[in-house]
Amino acid sequence: MKTCIVIISKNNRRDLNNILGQLLEIQKKQSFEIVVVEATNQEDLDCRAINYIKIPVEEAGFGHQRNIGVKNSKGELILFLDDDIVLSEGWYGKLLSSLSQEKNALAVMGSVFPLKPSLVGFCEGVLGHPGGGFRLHYQSKNKTMTLDQVATLNTVFKRSALEAAGLFDKNLRYGAEDTELSIRITKKFGKKKFRYAPGALVYHKPRNRIGRIIPWYIRRGKADADLFLKHSTHLNYLISSSILLKIIPFLLLVLIFKIFFLIIAGFLLWYLFQLRRHRFMSSYFKIYNFSRSQQLLTFLAFPLIKFLADLMFDLGRLLRFIKH
């Protein structure tokens, strides 16, 4: 089946040129179409080997741009990539072969690891962002596994499934368009229609500073609230992942019984639980040649970064619900 790779971009020409250079090298041995949908006010991208579509920056949007890419493609398989990634050796063949082997799968998602991460960027990968990060890769035990939903980055879809589900919701301005699409595909075709192929690896530029992950997690929280507002089935995830829904009842009990030392004890227990739960991160230190001191500092700092990320996630949800 013919494959089309769809890349969306917004005023990120340097990274866009880099990923296109990688793909054009692979294209010398593999046959696939490349469609680029770029939101920019710059001059057109000069590359005859691709189907290039430019839109105004004001019209940029994850779902909107991906829909344009799909509608202007000819492939029976649609593979979505971000513009700021680096491909691993043999990535394309591993991803496509996984889809061909999984006869009942409607989409297959590959692995996404952070590219040259700082302590913060590495912890983001441990949290599973973006595209599952280290967490999903570890859960797979290096074997193809079934998923309930897929991210868009590094995922190949059967075009028929995308079109039958109605493509992406372009009105989800904060993101989560991939999760929302997964929900609709599942409703239409049933569960266990997605797969994860750990060997099909790409590296994504991480948010390497606290100042960058704070607004990103706030935006993710807003996107998550939009999912709840559109799909009531998302309620269970909203409740289970909310740290505020865990903290507030605990603080009320502390205030009622005036046992204030429980605040410190409770946080310490939560901190130790997170270290134990995410101890798998040690398996990925060697990828980046972390020194012993870097490993120790990352391990100890992780629960604090997770706590901050969870709080920002809930803050984004609250802001979106208030605005709604």
C-alpha positions in Angstrom: 0.0 0.0 0.0 1.2 3.5 -0.8 2.3 5.6 2.1 2.1 9.4 2.6 4.2 11.1 5.3 2.4 14.2 6.6 4.4 16.9 8.4 2.9 20.0 9.9 5.1 23.0 10.9 4.7 26.5 12.2 7.6 29.0 11.6 10.1 26.3 12.3 11.9 26.3 9.0 15.3 25.1 10.3 14.0 22.0 11.9 11.6 21.4 9.0 14.6 21.4 6.6 16.4 18.9 8.8 13.6 16.3 8.9 13.0 16.7 5.2 16.7 16.0 4.6 16.4 12.8 6.6 13.3 11.7 4.7 14.7 12.4 1.3 17.6 10.2 2.0 15.3 7.3 3.0 13.2 8.1 -0.1 16.1 7.0 -2.3 15.5 3.4 -1.1 11.8 3.5 -0.1 8.8 4.8 -2.1 6.5 7.2 -0.2 4.9 10.6 -0.7 5.7 13.6 1.5 3.2 16.3 2.2 4.2 19.4 4.2 1.6 21.8 5.6 3.5 24.9 6.9 1.9 27.8 8.7 4.2 30.7 7.9 4.5 34.2 6.5 7.9 33.3 5.0 8.7 32.5 1.3 7.5 29.2 0.0 9.7 26.2 0.7 11.7 25.3 -2.4 11.6 21.5 -2.7 10.2 19.8 -5.7 10.3 16.4 -4.1 7.4 17.2 -1.8 3.8 18.3 -2.0 4.1 21.7 -0.2 1.1 23.6 1.1 1.5 27.0 2.9 -1.2 28.5 5.0 -1.2 31.8 7.0 0.2 31.6 10.6 -3.3 32.7 11.8 -4.8 29.5 10.5 -2.3 27.2 12.3 -3.7 24.3 14.3 -2.7 20.7 14.9 -6.0 19.1 13.7 -6.6 21.7 10.9 -3.1 21.3 9.4 -3.2 17.5 9.6 -6.6 17.4 7.9 -5.2 19.5 5.1 -2.3 17.1 4.8 -4.6 14.0 4.6 -6.9 15.7 2.0 -3.9 16.5 -0.2 -2.3 13.1 0.0 -2.7 10.0 -2.2 -1.5 7.3 0.2 -3.6 4.5 1.6 -1.4 4.8 4.7 -0.9 8.2 6.4 2.2 8.6 8.6 2.3 11.7 10.8 5.6 13.3 11.9 6.5 16.5 13.8 9.0 18.9 12.2 11.5 18.7 15.1 12.5 15.1 15.3 15.5 12.9 14.4 14.9 9.5 12.9 16.7 6.3 14.0 18.3 3.8 11.8 15.7 1.5 10.1 12.8 3.5 11.6 10.6 3.5 8.5 10.8 -0.2 7.7 10.2 -1.2 11.3 7.1 1.0 11.6 5.5 -0.1 8.3 6.3 -3.8 8.8 4.6 -3.7 12.2 1.4 -2.4 10.6 1.6 -5.1 7.8 2.1 -7.9 10.4 -0.8 -6.6 12.6 -3.7 -7.4 10.3 -6.4 -6.1 12.7 -4.6 -2.9 13.5 -5.9 0.5 12.2 -2.8 2.4 13.4 0.7 1.6 14.7 2.7 4.1 16.8 6.4 4.0 17.2 8.6 5.0 20.1 9.5 8.6 20.9 12.6 9.4 23.1 13.9 12.9 24.0 16.8 14.2 21.9 19.8 15.5 24.0 17.7 16.0 27.2 18.6 17.9 30.3 17.4 16.7 33.7 14.0 18.3 33.0 13.7 16.9 29.5 14.7 13.4 30.6 12.0 13.5 33.4 9.5 14.6 30.8 10.3 11.4 28.9 9.9 9.3 32.1 6.4 10.9 32.5 5.6 9.5 29.0 5.7 12.7 27.0 5.6 13.1 24.1 4.3 9.9 22.4 4.7 7.6 25.4 8.3 8.4 26.1 10.3 6.0 28.2 7.3 4.9 30.2 5.4 3.3 27.3 8.6 1.8 25.9 9.4 0.1 29.2 5.8 -1.2 29.5 6.1 -2.8 26.1 9.2 -4.9 27.2 10.4 -4.4 23.6 7.4 -6.3 22.1 4.5 -5.0 20.0 1.6 -4.3 22.3 -2.1 -3.2 22.0 -3.1 0.4 22.9 -6.4 2.0 23.6 -5.2 5.3 22.0 -2.3 6.6 20.0 -0.5 9.9 19.8 -0.1 11.4 16.3 3.7 11.8 16.3 5.4 8.8 14.7 2.1 7.0 14.0 0.9 5.4 10.8 -2.8 5.2 10.2 -4.9 3.4 7.6 -6.5 6.1 5.6 -9.8 4.3 5.6 -10.0 4.6 9.4 -9.2 8.3 9.5 -11.8 9.1 6.9 -14.4 6.8 8.5 -13.9 8.6 11.8 -14.2 12.0 10.2 -10.5 13.1 10.5 -9.3 15.4 13.3 -11.4 17.8 15.2 -9.9 21.2 14.0 -11.7 23.0 16.9 -9.5 21.5 19.6 -7.2 24.5 19.8 -5.2 23.3 22.8 -4.3 19.9 21.4 -5.4 16.3 22.3 -6.7 16.0 18.7 -5.0 12.6 18.5 -6.6 11.3 21.7 -10.0 12.6 20.6 -9.6 10.9 17.2 -8.6 7.7 18.9 -11.8 7.8 21.0 -13.9 8.2 17.8 -12.1 5.4 16.0 -12.6 3.1 19.0 -16.3 3.9 19.1 -16.7 3.1 15.4 -14.4 0.1 15.1 -14.2 -1.3 18.6 -11.3 -1.7 21.0 -7.8 -3.2 20.4 -7.3 -1.5 17.1 -4.1 0.3 17.9 -0.5 -1.1 18.3 2.8 0.1 19.7 6.0 -0.8 17.9 8.9 -0.1 20.3 11.6 -0.6 17.6 10.4 2.2 15.3 12.2 5.0 17.2 12.4 8.7 16.7 14.0 11.4 18.9 12.0 14.5 19.7 13.3 17.8 20.9 12.4 18.0 24.6 11.3 20.9 26.8 14.6 21.2 28.7 13.6 23.9 31.1 11.0 24.3 33.9 9.9 27.5 32.2 9.0 25.5 29.1 7.2 22.6 30.7 5.0 24.8 32.9 3.0 26.4 30.0 3.1 23.1 28.1 1.4 21.2 30.9 -1.1 24.0 31.4 -2.0 23.7 27.7 -2.3 19.9 28.0 -4.6 20.4 30.9 -6.8 22.7 28.9 -6.9 20.1 26.1 -7.8 17.4 28.6 -10.7 19.5 29.8 -11.9 19.8 26.2 -11.9 16.0 25.9 -14.1 15.8 29.0 -16.5 18.4 27.6 -16.8 16.5 24.4 -16.6 12.9 25.6 -18.1 11.9 28.9 -16.2 8.6 28.7 -13.1 10.6 29.6 -14.4 11.3 33.1 -12.6 8.2 34.7 -9.2 9.4 33.4 -9.9 12.9 34.6 -10.6 11.8 38.1 -7.8 9.2 38.4 -5.1 11.6 37.1 -6.0 14.7 39.0 -3.6 15.4 41.8 -5.8 18.1 43.3 -8.6 15.6 43.8 -6.2 13.7 45.9 -4.6 16.6 47.8 -7.8 18.5 48.8 -9.5 15.7 50.7 -6.3 14.9 52.5 -5.7 18.5 53.5 -9.3 18.7 54.8 -8.8 15.7 57.0 -5.6 17.2 58.3 -7.3 20.5 59.2 -10.3 18.8 60.8 -8.2 16.6 63.0 -5.4 19.1 63.3 -2.6 16.5 62.7 -0.4 18.8 60.7 2.7 16.6 60.7 0.7 14.3 58.3 1.3 16.9 55.5 5.1 16.2 55.6 4.6 12.5 56.2 2.1 12.3 53.4 4.3 14.1 50.9 7.3 12.0 51.9 5.3 8.8 51.3 4.1 10.1 47.9 7.7 11.1 47.0 9.0 7.6 47.9 6.1 5.9 46.0 7.0 7.9 42.8 10.6 6.9 43.1 9.6 3.3 43.4 7.0 3.4 40.6 9.3 5.1 38.2 12.6 3.3 39.0 12.6 2.0 35.5 14.1 5.3 34.5 17.5 3.9 35.4 17.3 1.6 32.4 17.5 4.7 30.1 20.4 6.6 31.7 22.9 4.7 29.6 21.3 5.9 26.3 22.6 9.5 27.2 25.7 8.5 29.1 24.6 10.2 32.3 27.3 10.3 34.9 26.6 8.9 38.4 25.9 12.4 39.8 23.5 13.1 36.9 21.7 9.9 37.5 21.3 10.5 41.2 20.2 14.1 40.8 17.7 13.1 38.0 16.3 10.3 40.2 15.8 12.5 43.2 14.4 15.4 41.3 11.9 13.4 39.3 9.1 13.4 42.0 9.3 17.1 42.3 9.0 17.7 38.5 6.1 15.2 38.4 4.4 17.1 41.2 4.8 20.4 39.3 3.6 18.8 36.0 0.5 17.3 37.7 -0.3 20.6 39.3 0.0 22.5 36.0 -2.1 19.9 34.3 -4.9 20.5 36.9 -4.5 24.2 36.6 -5.0 24.0 32.9 -8.2 22.0 33.4 -9.5 24.5 35.9 -8.8 27.5 33.6 -10.6 25.8 30.8 -13.6 24.8 32.9 -13.9 28.4 34.3 -13.7 29.8 30.8 -16.3 27.3 29.5 
